[in-house]
Structure formats: C-alpha cells, structure tokens
C-alpha cells in the first residue's frame, strides 16, 4: 500500500476544499440572484423581437409598441401608455394569430384594459406596484377568423350603484 509523502496531505486537503468552495459558490449564485454572476455562467439571451402583430391607432396610424416572443406568447409592451386611449391589434398580413397574446402594462398608468375581439374582456390594472403586469388574453378573445382586437384603456369604471 502506497502512502503519501510527508507534506502532501495538507496540499491535497487544501485543493479539495478550494474545489468544493468554488462548486458551492456556483450553486449559491443560482439560488441567490442578487449575487454577482460568475464568469462561467451564461446570461439569458435577450427576448426575440416579434413582428407577428400590427398595432395602429383607430384612425389607422401605426403605433410602435415593442413586441417580442416569450416562449410561444407574443408580448405587446404597453408599459409606455397612460391615461386613456385606444389601439387596433391584428395579425400581420399573411400570418395567423400567435398561440397566445400577452399585454404588458405598468401598474397605476391605467385603471383598466378593455379588449374586444370574438369576445369582450375588461381587466382592472393594479393601482400600485413596481415593474410591469402581464395580462394574458384568454383563448376565446380571438379566434382564427377574428380580424382584429380593439384595445382601449382608461380609468377603472365604478361598479354597482
């Protein structure tokens, strides 16, 4: 049976501790996102820009809302809108509706969103909060034959007498 030379056991022990320490750091950074990224960790790729939908004012003037793919959802970023307004959303010529459409709004900028397509949907938007709120349109709002979605936003209408 071979034995280690005198003085090599502490070096091997230190090497083992260093390797385990680095592995622990990598594991912690995955669970604690506020820690700085380690150099060998890959950043998430930026979202893929989408051109699947056209967005225009009711008068037909093109609006430049950012839109991007998030898995098989097309996210329309409405976080820049405030007050009251309206828009018409339709699939780009020659394309079908995406599987899902998500409207992204900023809390407190508008009181509610109303979407009219094959069905009507009114969604209140939180009055306070940080970041943005994603509102996924349910499947019945638009169908293959739906030509456009009429989206309006404004203050939350009072309910009841």
Phi and psi in radians as a Rosetta constraint file:
Dihedral C 1 N 2 CA 2 C 2 CIRCULARHARMONIC -1.495 0.35
Dihedral N 2 CA 2 C 2 N 3 CIRCULARHARMONIC 2.571 0.35
Dihedral C 2 N 3 CA 3 C 3 CIRCULARHARMONIC -2.122 0.35
Dihedral N 3 CA 3 C 3 N 4 CIRCULARHARMONIC 2.733 0.35
Dihedral C 3 N 4 CA 4 C 4 CIRCULARHARMONIC -1.248 0.35
Dihedral N 4 CA 4 C 4 N 5 CIRCULARHARMONIC 2.629 0.35
Dihedral C 4 N 5 CA 5 C 5 CIRCULARHARMONIC -1.192 0.35
Dihedral N 5 CA 5 C 5 N 6 CIRCULARHARMONIC 2.630 0.35
Dihedral C 5 N 6 CA 6 C 6 CIRCULARHARMONIC -1.056 0.35
Dihedral N 6 CA 6 C 6 N 7 CIRCULARHARMONIC 2.372 0.35
Dihedral C 6 N 7 CA 7 C 7 CIRCULARHARMONIC 1.657 0.35
Dihedral N 7 CA 7 C 7 N 8 CIRCULARHARMONIC -0.232 0.35
Dihedral C 7 N 8 CA 8 C 8 CIRCULARHARMONIC -1.549 0.35
Dihedral N 8 CA 8 C 8 N 9 CIRCULARHARMONIC -0.379 0.35
Dihedral C 8 N 9 CA 9 C 9 CIRCULARHARMONIC -1.102 0.35
Dihedral N 9 CA 9 C 9 N 10 CIRCULARHARMONIC -0.791 0.35
Dihedral C 9 N 10 CA 10 C 10 CIRCULARHARMONIC -1.121 0.35
Dihedral N 10 CA 10 C 10 N 11 CIRCULARHARMONIC -0.637 0.35
Dihedral C 10 N 11 CA 11 C 11 CIRCULARHARMONIC -1.154 0.35
Dihedral N 11 CA 11 C 11 N 12 CIRCULARHARMONIC -0.748 0.35
Dihedral C 11 N 12 CA 12 C 12 CIRCULARHARMONIC -1.127 0.35
Dihedral N 12 CA 12 C 12 N 13 CIRCULARHARMONIC -0.672 0.35
Dihedral C 12 N 13 CA 13 C 13 CIRCULARHARMONIC -1.144 0.35
Dihedral N 13 CA 13 C 13 N 14 CIRCULARHARMONIC -0.752 0.35
Dihedral C 13 N 14 CA 14 C 14 CIRCULARHARMONIC -1.131 0.35
Dihedral N 14 CA 14 C 14 N 15 CIRCULARHARMONIC -0.696 0.35
Dihedral C 14 N 15 CA 15 C 15 CIRCULARHARMONIC -1.109 0.35
Dihedral N 15 CA 15 C 15 N 16 CIRCULARHARMONIC -0.730 0.35
Dihedral C 15 N 16 CA 16 C 16 CIRCULARHARMONIC -1.104 0.35
Dihedral N 16 CA 16 C 16 N 17 CIRCULARHARMONIC -0.776 0.35
Dihedral C 16 N 17 CA 17 C 17 CIRCULARHARMONIC -1.110 0.35
Dihedral N 17 CA 17 C 17 N 18 CIRCULARHARMONIC -0.714 0.35
Dihedral C 17 N 18 CA 18 C 18 CIRCULARHARMONIC -1.112 0.35
Dihedral N 18 CA 18 C 18 N 19 CIRCULARHARMONIC -0.761 0.35
Dihedral C 18 N 19 CA 19 C 19 CIRCULARHARMONIC -1.132 0.35
Dihedral N 19 CA 19 C 19 N 20 CIRCULARHARMONIC -0.768 0.35
Dihedral C 19 N 20 CA 20 C 20 CIRCULARHARMONIC -1.141 0.35
Dihedral N 20 CA 20 C 20 N 21 CIRCULARHARMONIC -0.627 0.35
Dihedral C 20 N 21 CA 21 C 21 CIRCULARHARMONIC -1.121 0.35
Dihedral N 21 CA 21 C 21 N 22 CIRCULARHARMONIC -0.751 0.35
Dihedral C 21 N 22 CA 22 C 22 CIRCULARHARMONIC -1.141 0.35
Dihedral N 22 CA 22 C 22 N 23 CIRCULARHARMONIC -0.692 0.35
Dihedral C 22 N 23 CA 23 C 23 CIRCULARHARMONIC -1.113 0.35
Dihedral N 23 CA 23 C 23 N 24 CIRCULARHARMONIC -0.680 0.35
Dihedral C 23 N 24 CA 24 C 24 CIRCULARHARMONIC -1.140 0.35
Dihedral N 24 CA 24 C 24 N 25 CIRCULARHARMONIC -0.697 0.35
Dihedral C 24 N 25 CA 25 C 25 CIRCULARHARMONIC -1.086 0.35
Dihedral N 25 CA 25 C 25 N 26 CIRCULARHARMONIC -0.749 0.35
Dihedral C 25 N 26 CA 26 C 26 CIRCULARHARMONIC -1.109 0.35
Dihedral N 26 CA 26 C 26 N 27 CIRCULARHARMONIC -0.699 0.35
Dihedral C 26 N 27 CA 27 C 27 CIRCULARHARMONIC -1.175 0.35
Dihedral N 27 CA 27 C 27 N 28 CIRCULARHARMONIC -0.730 0.35
Dihedral C 27 N 28 CA 28 C 28 CIRCULARHARMONIC -1.133 0.35
Dihedral N 28 CA 28 C 28 N 29 CIRCULARHARMONIC -0.698 0.35
Dihedral C 28 N 29 CA 29 C 29 CIRCULARHARMONIC -1.141 0.35
Dihedral N 29 CA 29 C 29 N 30 CIRCULARHARMONIC -0.466 0.35
Dihedral C 29 N 30 CA 30 C 30 CIRCULARHARMONIC -1.251 0.35
Dihedral N 30 CA 30 C 30 N 31 CIRCULARHARMONIC -0.529 0.35
Dihedral C 30 N 31 CA 31 C 31 CIRCULARHARMONIC -1.663 0.35
Dihedral N 31 CA 31 C 31 N 32 CIRCULARHARMONIC -0.326 0.35
Dihedral C 31 N 32 CA 32 C 32 CIRCULARHARMONIC -2.110 0.35
Dihedral N 32 CA 32 C 32 N 33 CIRCULARHARMONIC 1.585 0.35
Dihedral C 32 N 33 CA 33 C 33 CIRCULARHARMONIC -1.167 0.35
Dihedral N 33 CA 33 C 33 N 34 CIRCULARHARMONIC -0.297 0.35
Dihedral C 33 N 34 CA 34 C 34 CIRCULARHARMONIC -1.356 0.35
Dihedral N 34 CA 34 C 34 N 35 CIRCULARHARMONIC -0.201 0.35
Dihedral C 34 N 35 CA 35 C 35 CIRCULARHARMONIC -1.274 0.35
Dihedral N 35 CA 35 C 35 N 36 CIRCULARHARMONIC 2.622 0.35
Dihedral C 35 N 36 CA 36 C 36 CIRCULARHARMONIC -1.088 0.35
Dihedral N 36 CA 36 C 36 N 37 CIRCULARHARMONIC 2.596 0.35
Dihedral C 36 N 37 CA 37 C 37 CIRCULARHARMONIC -1.235 0.35
Dihedral N 37 CA 37 C 37 N 38 CIRCULARHARMONIC 2.418 0.35
Dihedral C 37 N 38 CA 38 C 38 CIRCULARHARMONIC -1.379 0.35
Dihedral N 38 CA 38 C 38 N 39 CIRCULARHARMONIC 2.625 0.35
Dihedral C 38 N 39 CA 39 C 39 CIRCULARHARMONIC -1.066 0.35
Dihedral N 39 CA 39 C 39 N 40 CIRCULARHARMONIC -0.464 0.35
Dihedral C 39 N 40 CA 40 C 40 CIRCULARHARMONIC -1.586 0.35
Dihedral N 40 CA 40 C 40 N 41 CIRCULARHARMONIC -0.032 0.35
Dihedral C 40 N 41 CA 41 C 41 CIRCULARHARMONIC -1.435 0.35
Dihedral N 41 CA 41 C 41 N 42 CIRCULARHARMONIC 2.420 0.35
Dihedral C 41 N 42 CA 42 C 42 CIRCULARHARMONIC -1.554 0.35
Dihedral N 42 CA 42 C 42 N 43 CIRCULARHARMONIC 2.402 0.35
Dihedral C 42 N 43 CA 43 C 43 CIRCULARHARMONIC -1.334 0.35
Dihedral N 43 CA 43 C 43 N 44 CIRCULARHARMONIC 2.621 0.35
Dihedral C 43 N 44 CA 44 C 44 CIRCULARHARMONIC -1.177 0.35
Dihedral N 44 CA 44 C 44 N 45 CIRCULARHARMONIC 2.432 0.35
Dihedral C 44 N 45 CA 45 C 45 CIRCULARHARMONIC -1.177 0.35
Dihedral N 45 CA 45 C 45 N 46 CIRCULARHARMONIC 2.652 0.35
Dihedral C 45 N 46 CA 46 C 46 CIRCULARHARMONIC -1.148 0.35
Dihedral N 46 CA 46 C 46 N 47 CIRCULARHARMONIC 2.690 0.35
Dihedral C 46 N 47 CA 47 C 47 CIRCULARHARMONIC -1.091 0.35
Dihedral N 47 CA 47 C 47 N 48 CIRCULARHARMONIC 2.567 0.35
Dihedral C 47 N 48 CA 48 C 48 CIRCULARHARMONIC -1.367 0.35
Dihedral N 48 CA 48 C 48 N 49 CIRCULARHARMONIC 2.204 0.35
Dihedral C 48 N 49 CA 49 C 49 CIRCULARHARMONIC -1.138 0.35
Dihedral N 49 CA 49 C 49 N 50 CIRCULARHARMONIC 2.436 0.35
Dihedral C 49 N 50 CA 50 C 50 CIRCULARHARMONIC -1.981 0.35
Dihedral N 50 CA 50 C 50 N 51 CIRCULARHARMONIC 2.572 0.35
Dihedral C 50 N 51 CA 51 C 51 CIRCULARHARMONIC -2.245 0.35
Dihedral N 51 CA 51 C 51 N 52 CIRCULARHARMONIC 0.456 0.35
Dihedral C 51 N 52 CA 52 C 52 CIRCULARHARMONIC -1.244 0.35
Dihedral N 52 CA 52 C 52 N 53 CIRCULARHARMONIC -0.454 0.35
Dihedral C 52 N 53 CA 53 C 53 CIRCULARHARMONIC -2.096 0.35
Dihedral N 53 CA 53 C 53 N 54 CIRCULARHARMONIC 2.613 0.35
Dihedral C 53 N 54 CA 54 C 54 CIRCULARHARMONIC -1.850 0.35
Dihedral N 54 CA 54 C 54 N 55 CIRCULARHARMONIC 2.500 0.35
Dihedral C 54 N 55 CA 55 C 55 CIRCULARHARMONIC -2.231 0.35
Dihedral N 55 CA 55 C 55 N 56 CIRCULARHARMONIC 2.254 0.35
Dihedral C 55 N 56 CA 56 C 56 CIRCULARHARMONIC -2.503 0.35
Dihedral N 56 CA 56 C 56 N 57 CIRCULARHARMONIC 2.816 0.35
Dihedral C 56 N 57 CA 57 C 57 CIRCULARHARMONIC -1.285 0.35
Dihedral N 57 CA 57 C 57 N 58 CIRCULARHARMONIC 2.872 0.35
Dihedral C 57 N 58 CA 58 C 58 CIRCULARHARMONIC -1.047 0.35
Dihedral N 58 CA 58 C 58 N 59 CIRCULARHARMONIC -0.394 0.35
Dihedral C 58 N 59 CA 59 C 59 CIRCULARHARMONIC -1.454 0.35
Dihedral N 59 CA 59 C 59 N 60 CIRCULARHARMONIC -0.088 0.35
Dihedral C 59 N 60 CA 60 C 60 CIRCULARHARMONIC 1.747 0.35
Dihedral N 60 CA 60 C 60 N 61 CIRCULARHARMONIC 0.001 0.35
Dihedral C 60 N 61 CA 61 C 61 CIRCULARHARMONIC -1.372 0.35
Dihedral N 61 CA 61 C 61 N 62 CIRCULARHARMONIC 2.268 0.35
Dihedral C 61 N 62 CA 62 C 62 CIRCULARHARMONIC -1.129 0.35
Dihedral N 62 CA 62 C 62 N 63 CIRCULARHARMONIC 2.401 0.35
Dihedral C 62 N 63 CA 63 C 63 CIRCULARHARMONIC -1.899 0.35
Dihedral N 63 CA 63 C 63 N 64 CIRCULARHARMONIC 2.551 0.35
Dihedral C 63 N 64 CA 64 C 64 CIRCULARHARMONIC -1.889 0.35
Dihedral N 64 CA 64 C 64 N 65 CIRCULARHARMONIC 1.164 0.35
Dihedral C 64 N 65 CA 65 C 65 CIRCULARHARMONIC -1.428 0.35
Dihedral N 65 CA 65 C 65 N 66 CIRCULARHARMONIC 2.271 0.35
Dihedral C 65 N 66 CA 66 C 66 CIRCULARHARMONIC -1.089 0.35
Dihedral N 66 CA 66 C 66 N 67 CIRCULARHARMONIC 2.470 0.35
Dihedral C 66 N 67 CA 67 C 67 CIRCULARHARMONIC -2.438 0.35
Dihedral N 67 CA 67 C 67 N 68 CIRCULARHARMONIC 2.508 0.35
Dihedral C 67 N 68 CA 68 C 68 CIRCULARHARMONIC -2.633 0.35
Dihedral N 68 CA 68 C 68 N 69 CIRCULARHARMONIC 2.842 0.35
Dihedral C 68 N 69 CA 69 C 69 CIRCULARHARMONIC -1.515 0.35
Dihedral N 69 CA 69 C 69 N 70 CIRCULARHARMONIC 2.353 0.35
Dihedral C 69 N 70 CA 70 C 70 CIRCULARHARMONIC -2.280 0.35
Dihedral N 70 CA 70 C 70 N 71 CIRCULARHARMONIC 1.715 0.35
Dihedral C 70 N 71 CA 71 C 71 CIRCULARHARMONIC 1.021 0.35
Dihedral N 71 CA 71 C 71 N 72 CIRCULARHARMONIC -2.087 0.35
Dihedral C 71 N 72 CA 72 C 72 CIRCULARHARMONIC -1.858 0.35
Dihedral N 72 CA 72 C 72 N 73 CIRCULARHARMONIC 0.387 0.35
Dihedral C 72 N 73 CA 73 C 73 CIRCULARHARMONIC -1.767 0.35
Dihedral N 73 CA 73 C 73 N 74 CIRCULARHARMONIC 2.488 0.35
Dihedral C 73 N 74 CA 74 C 74 CIRCULARHARMONIC -1.749 0.35
Dihedral N 74 CA 74 C 74 N 75 CIRCULARHARMONIC 2.110 0.35
Dihedral C 74 N 75 CA 75 C 75 CIRCULARHARMONIC -1.730 0.35
Dihedral N 75 CA 75 C 75 N 76 CIRCULARHARMONIC 2.108 0.35
Dihedral C 75 N 76 CA 76 C 76 CIRCULARHARMONIC -1.675 0.35
Dihedral N 76 CA 76 C 76 N 77 CIRCULARHARMONIC 2.050 0.35
Dihedral C 76 N 77 CA 77 C 77 CIRCULARHARMONIC -1.529 0.35
Dihedral N 77 CA 77 C 77 N 78 CIRCULARHARMONIC 1.752 0.35
Dihedral C 77 N 78 CA 78 C 78 CIRCULARHARMONIC -1.739 0.35
Dihedral N 78 CA 78 C 78 N 79 CIRCULARHARMONIC 0.299 0.35
Dihedral C 78 N 79 CA 79 C 79 CIRCULARHARMONIC -1.139 0.35
Dihedral N 79 CA 79 C 79 N 80 CIRCULARHARMONIC -0.229 0.35
Dihedral C 79 N 80 CA 80 C 80 CIRCULARHARMONIC -1.555 0.35
Dihedral N 80 CA 80 C 80 N 81 CIRCULARHARMONIC -0.113 0.35
Dihedral C 80 N 81 CA 81 C 81 CIRCULARHARMONIC -1.521 0.35
Dihedral N 81 CA 81 C 81 N 82 CIRCULARHARMONIC 2.632 0.35
Dihedral C 81 N 82 CA 82 C 82 CIRCULARHARMONIC -2.651 0.35
Dihedral N 82 CA 82 C 82 N 83 CIRCULARHARMONIC 2.888 0.35
Dihedral C 82 N 83 CA 83 C 83 CIRCULARHARMONIC 1.250 0.35
Dihedral N 83 CA 83 C 83 N 84 CIRCULARHARMONIC -2.182 0.35
Dihedral C 83 N 84 CA 84 C 84 CIRCULARHARMONIC -2.202 0.35
Dihedral N 84 CA 84 C 84 N 85 CIRCULARHARMONIC 2.712 0.35
Dihedral C 84 N 85 CA 85 C 85 CIRCULARHARMONIC 3.054 0.35
Dihedral N 85 CA 85 C 85 N 86 CIRCULARHARMONIC -3.107 0.35
Dihedral C 85 N 86 CA 86 C 86 CIRCULARHARMONIC -2.640 0.35
Dihedral N 86 CA 86 C 86 N 87 CIRCULARHARMONIC 2.716 0.35
Dihedral C 86 N 87 CA 87 C 87 CIRCULARHARMONIC -2.656 0.35
Dihedral N 87 CA 87 C 87 N 88 CIRCULARHARMONIC 2.756 0.35
Dihedral C 87 N 88 CA 88 C 88 CIRCULARHARMONIC -2.046 0.35
Dihedral N 88 CA 88 C 88 N 89 CIRCULARHARMONIC 2.174 0.35
Dihedral C 88 N 89 CA 89 C 89 CIRCULARHARMONIC -2.003 0.35
Dihedral N 89 CA 89 C 89 N 90 CIRCULARHARMONIC 2.320 0.35
Dihedral C 89 N 90 CA 90 C 90 CIRCULARHARMONIC -2.539 0.35
Dihedral N 90 CA 90 C 90 N 91 CIRCULARHARMONIC 2.718 0.35
Dihedral C 90 N 91 CA 91 C 91 CIRCULARHARMONIC -1.195 0.35
Dihedral N 91 CA 91 C 91 N 92 CIRCULARHARMONIC 2.545 0.35
Dihedral C 91 N 92 CA 92 C 92 CIRCULARHARMONIC -1.028 0.35
Dihedral N 92 CA 92 C 92 N 93 CIRCULARHARMONIC 2.572 0.35
Dihedral C 92 N 93 CA 93 C 93 CIRCULARHARMONIC -0.919 0.35
Dihedral N 93 CA 93 C 93 N 94 CIRCULARHARMONIC 2.235 0.35
Dihedral C 93 N 94 CA 94 C 94 CIRCULARHARMONIC 1.541 0.35
Dihedral N 94 CA 94 C 94 N 95 CIRCULARHARMONIC -0.091 0.35
Dihedral C 94 N 95 CA 95 C 95 CIRCULARHARMONIC -1.956 0.35
Dihedral N 95 CA 95 C 95 N 96 CIRCULARHARMONIC 2.715 0.35
Dihedral C 95 N 96 CA 96 C 96 CIRCULARHARMONIC -1.593 0.35
Dihedral N 96 CA 96 C 96 N 97 CIRCULARHARMONIC 2.980 0.35
Dihedral C 96 N 97 CA 97 C 97 CIRCULARHARMONIC -1.108 0.35
Dihedral N 97 CA 97 C 97 N 98 CIRCULARHARMONIC 2.523 0.35
Dihedral C 97 N 98 CA 98 C 98 CIRCULARHARMONIC -1.161 0.35
Dihedral N 98 CA 98 C 98 N 99 CIRCULARHARMONIC 2.888 0.35
Dihedral C 98 N 99 CA 99 C 99 CIRCULARHARMONIC -0.994 0.35
Dihedral N 99 CA 99 C 99 N 100 CIRCULARHARMONIC -0.805 0.35
Dihedral C 99 N 100 CA 100 C 100 CIRCULARHARMONIC -2.405 0.35
Dihedral N 100 CA 100 C 100 N 101 CIRCULARHARMONIC 2.578 0.35
Dihedral C 100 N 101 CA 101 C 101 CIRCULARHARMONIC -2.095 0.35
Dihedral N 101 CA 101 C 101 N 102 CIRCULARHARMONIC 2.322 0.35
Dihedral C 101 N 102 CA 102 C 102 CIRCULARHARMONIC -2.128 0.35
Dihedral N 102 CA 102 C 102 N 103 CIRCULARHARMONIC 2.311 0.35
Dihedral C 102 N 103 CA 103 C 103 CIRCULARHARMONIC -1.793 0.35
Dihedral N 103 CA 103 C 103 N 104 CIRCULARHARMONIC 2.175 0.35
Dihedral C 103 N 104 CA 104 C 104 CIRCULARHARMONIC -1.839 0.35
Dihedral N 104 CA 104 C 104 N 105 CIRCULARHARMONIC 2.121 0.35
Dihedral C 104 N 105 CA 105 C 105 CIRCULARHARMONIC -2.230 0.35
Dihedral N 105 CA 105 C 105 N 106 CIRCULARHARMONIC 2.822 0.35
Dihedral C 105 N 106 CA 106 C 106 CIRCULARHARMONIC -1.664 0.35
Dihedral N 106 CA 106 C 106 N 107 CIRCULARHARMONIC 2.296 0.35
Dihedral C 106 N 107 CA 107 C 107 CIRCULARHARMONIC -1.057 0.35
Dihedral N 107 CA 107 C 107 N 108 CIRCULARHARMONIC 2.406 0.35
Dihedral C 107 N 108 CA 108 C 108 CIRCULARHARMONIC 1.493 0.35
Dihedral N 108 CA 108 C 108 N 109 CIRCULARHARMONIC -0.263 0.35
Dihedral C 108 N 109 CA 109 C 109 CIRCULARHARMONIC -1.319 0.35
Dihedral N 109 CA 109 C 109 N 110 CIRCULARHARMONIC -0.629 0.35
Dihedral C 109 N 110 CA 110 C 110 CIRCULARHARMONIC -2.368 0.35
Dihedral N 110 CA 110 C 110 N 111 CIRCULARHARMONIC 2.732 0.35
Dihedral C 110 N 111 CA 111 C 111 CIRCULARHARMONIC -1.492 0.35
Dihedral N 111 CA 111 C 111 N 112 CIRCULARHARMONIC -0.648 0.35
Dihedral C 111 N 112 CA 112 C 112 CIRCULARHARMONIC -2.736 0.35
Dihedral N 112 CA 112 C 112 N 113 CIRCULARHARMONIC 2.716 0.35
Dihedral C 112 N 113 CA 113 C 113 CIRCULARHARMONIC -1.975 0.35
Dihedral N 113 CA 113 C 113 N 114 CIRCULARHARMONIC 2.428 0.35
Dihedral C 113 N 114 CA 114 C 114 CIRCULARHARMONIC -2.130 0.35
Dihedral N 114 CA 114 C 114 N 115 CIRCULARHARMONIC 2.242 0.35
Dihedral C 114 N 115 CA 115 C 115 CIRCULARHARMONIC -2.128 0.35
Dihedral N 115 CA 115 C 115 N 116 CIRCULARHARMONIC 2.204 0.35
Dihedral C 115 N 116 CA 116 C 116 CIRCULARHARMONIC -2.103 0.35
Dihedral N 116 CA 116 C 116 N 117 CIRCULARHARMONIC 2.177 0.35
Dihedral C 116 N 117 CA 117 C 117 CIRCULARHARMONIC -2.543 0.35
Dihedral N 117 CA 117 C 117 N 118 CIRCULARHARMONIC -2.113 0.35
Dihedral C 117 N 118 CA 118 C 118 CIRCULARHARMONIC -1.191 0.35
Dihedral N 118 CA 118 C 118 N 119 CIRCULARHARMONIC -0.447 0.35
Dihedral C 118 N 119 CA 119 C 119 CIRCULARHARMONIC -2.378 0.35
Dihedral N 119 CA 119 C 119 N 120 CIRCULARHARMONIC 3.025 0.35
Dihedral C 119 N 120 CA 120 C 120 CIRCULARHARMONIC -1.954 0.35
Dihedral N 120 CA 120 C 120 N 121 CIRCULARHARMONIC 2.427 0.35
Dihedral C 120 N 121 CA 121 C 121 CIRCULARHARMONIC -2.391 0.35
Dihedral N 121 CA 121 C 121 N 122 CIRCULARHARMONIC 2.269 0.35
Dihedral C 121 N 122 CA 122 C 122 CIRCULARHARMONIC -2.081 0.35
Dihedral N 122 CA 122 C 122 N 123 CIRCULARHARMONIC 2.170 0.35
Dihedral C 122 N 123 CA 123 C 123 CIRCULARHARMONIC -2.185 0.35
Dihedral N 123 CA 123 C 123 N 124 CIRCULARHARMONIC 2.103 0.35
Dihedral C 123 N 124 CA 124 C 124 CIRCULARHARMONIC -1.260 0.35
Dihedral N 124 CA 124 C 124 N 125 CIRCULARHARMONIC 2.521 0.35
Dihedral C 124 N 125 CA 125 C 125 CIRCULARHARMONIC -1.826 0.35
Dihedral N 125 CA 125 C 125 N 126 CIRCULARHARMONIC 2.343 0.35
Dihedral C 125 N 126 CA 126 C 126 CIRCULARHARMONIC -0.942 0.35
Dihedral N 126 CA 126 C 126 N 127 CIRCULARHARMONIC 2.453 0.35
Dihedral C 126 N 127 CA 127 C 127 CIRCULARHARMONIC -1.337 0.35
Dihedral N 127 CA 127 C 127 N 128 CIRCULARHARMONIC -0.416 0.35
Dihedral C 127 N 128 CA 128 C 128 CIRCULARHARMONIC -2.419 0.35
Dihedral N 128 CA 128 C 128 N 129 CIRCULARHARMONIC 2.749 0.35
Dihedral C 128 N 129 CA 129 C 129 CIRCULARHARMONIC 2.585 0.35
Dihedral N 129 CA 129 C 129 N 130 CIRCULARHARMONIC 2.989 0.35
Dihedral C 129 N 130 CA 130 C 130 CIRCULARHARMONIC -1.955 0.35
Dihedral N 130 CA 130 C 130 N 131 CIRCULARHARMONIC 2.741 0.35
Dihedral C 130 N 131 CA 131 C 131 CIRCULARHARMONIC 1.350 0.35
Dihedral N 131 CA 131 C 131 N 132 CIRCULARHARMONIC -2.467 0.35
Dihedral C 131 N 132 CA 132 C 132 CIRCULARHARMONIC -2.311 0.35
Dihedral N 132 CA 132 C 132 N 133 CIRCULARHARMONIC 2.879 0.35
Dihedral C 132 N 133 CA 133 C 133 CIRCULARHARMONIC -2.082 0.35
Dihedral N 133 CA 133 C 133 N 134 CIRCULARHARMONIC 2.253 0.35
Dihedral C 133 N 134 CA 134 C 134 CIRCULARHARMONIC -1.699 0.35
Dihedral N 134 CA 134 C 134 N 135 CIRCULARHARMONIC 2.182 0.35
Dihedral C 134 N 135 CA 135 C 135 CIRCULARHARMONIC -1.964 0.35
Dihedral N 135 CA 135 C 135 N 136 CIRCULARHARMONIC 1.884 0.35
Dihedral C 135 N 136 CA 136 C 136 CIRCULARHARMONIC -1.471 0.35
Dihedral N 136 CA 136 C 136 N 137 CIRCULARHARMONIC 2.186 0.35
Dihedral C 136 N 137 CA 137 C 137 CIRCULARHARMONIC -1.291 0.35
Dihedral N 137 CA 137 C 137 N 138 CIRCULARHARMONIC 2.306 0.35
Dihedral C 137 N 138 CA 138 C 138 CIRCULARHARMONIC -1.163 0.35
Dihedral N 138 CA 138 C 138 N 139 CIRCULARHARMONIC 2.765 0.35
Dihedral C 138 N 139 CA 139 C 139 CIRCULARHARMONIC -0.996 0.35
Dihedral N 139 CA 139 C 139 N 140 CIRCULARHARMONIC -0.554 0.35
Dihedral C 139 N 140 CA 140 C 140 CIRCULARHARMONIC -1.349 0.35
Dihedral N 140 CA 140 C 140 N 141 CIRCULARHARMONIC -0.195 0.35
Dihedral C 140 N 141 CA 141 C 141 CIRCULARHARMONIC -1.130 0.35
Dihedral N 141 CA 141 C 141 N 142 CIRCULARHARMONIC -0.709 0.35
Dihedral C 141 N 142 CA 142 C 142 CIRCULARHARMONIC -2.339 0.35
Dihedral N 142 CA 142 C 142 N 143 CIRCULARHARMONIC 2.496 0.35
Dihedral C 142 N 143 CA 143 C 143 CIRCULARHARMONIC -2.152 0.35
Dihedral N 143 CA 143 C 143 N 144 CIRCULARHARMONIC 3.109 0.35
Dihedral C 143 N 144 CA 144 C 144 CIRCULARHARMONIC -1.015 0.35
Dihedral N 144 CA 144 C 144 N 145 CIRCULARHARMONIC -0.629 0.35
Dihedral C 144 N 145 CA 145 C 145 CIRCULARHARMONIC -1.469 0.35
Dihedral N 145 CA 145 C 145 N 146 CIRCULARHARMONIC -0.114 0.35
Dihedral C 145 N 146 CA 146 C 146 CIRCULARHARMONIC -1.206 0.35
Dihedral N 146 CA 146 C 146 N 147 CIRCULARHARMONIC 2.138 0.35
Dihedral C 146 N 147 CA 147 C 147 CIRCULARHARMONIC -1.339 0.35
Dihedral N 147 CA 147 C 147 N 148 CIRCULARHARMONIC -0.682 0.35
Dihedral C 147 N 148 CA 148 C 148 CIRCULARHARMONIC -2.764 0.35
Dihedral N 148 CA 148 C 148 N 149 CIRCULARHARMONIC 2.836 0.35
Dihedral C 148 N 149 CA 149 C 149 CIRCULARHARMONIC -1.971 0.35
Dihedral N 149 CA 149 C 149 N 150 CIRCULARHARMONIC 2.252 0.35
Dihedral C 149 N 150 CA 150 C 150 CIRCULARHARMONIC -1.687 0.35
Dihedral N 150 CA 150 C 150 N 151 CIRCULARHARMONIC 2.019 0.35
Dihedral C 150 N 151 CA 151 C 151 CIRCULARHARMONIC -1.926 0.35
Dihedral N 151 CA 151 C 151 N 152 CIRCULARHARMONIC 2.187 0.35
Dihedral C 151 N 152 CA 152 C 152 CIRCULARHARMONIC -2.189 0.35
Dihedral N 152 CA 152 C 152 N 153 CIRCULARHARMONIC 2.661 0.35
Dihedral C 152 N 153 CA 153 C 153 CIRCULARHARMONIC -2.472 0.35
Dihedral N 153 CA 153 C 153 N 154 CIRCULARHARMONIC 2.651 0.35
Dihedral C 153 N 154 CA 154 C 154 CIRCULARHARMONIC 3.084 0.35
Dihedral N 154 CA 154 C 154 N 155 CIRCULARHARMONIC -2.835 0.35
Dihedral C 154 N 155 CA 155 C 155 CIRCULARHARMONIC -1.202 0.35
Dihedral N 155 CA 155 C 155 N 156 CIRCULARHARMONIC 2.718 0.35
Dihedral C 155 N 156 CA 156 C 156 CIRCULARHARMONIC -1.253 0.35
Dihedral N 156 CA 156 C 156 N 157 CIRCULARHARMONIC 2.174 0.35
Dihedral C 156 N 157 CA 157 C 157 CIRCULARHARMONIC -1.234 0.35
Dihedral N 157 CA 157 C 157 N 158 CIRCULARHARMONIC 2.412 0.35
Dihedral C 157 N 158 CA 158 C 158 CIRCULARHARMONIC -1.141 0.35
Dihedral N 158 CA 158 C 158 N 159 CIRCULARHARMONIC 2.552 0.35
Dihedral C 158 N 159 CA 159 C 159 CIRCULARHARMONIC -1.928 0.35
Dihedral N 159 CA 159 C 159 N 160 CIRCULARHARMONIC 2.466 0.35
Dihedral C 159 N 160 CA 160 C 160 CIRCULARHARMONIC 1.326 0.35
Dihedral N 160 CA 160 C 160 N 161 CIRCULARHARMONIC 2.926 0.35
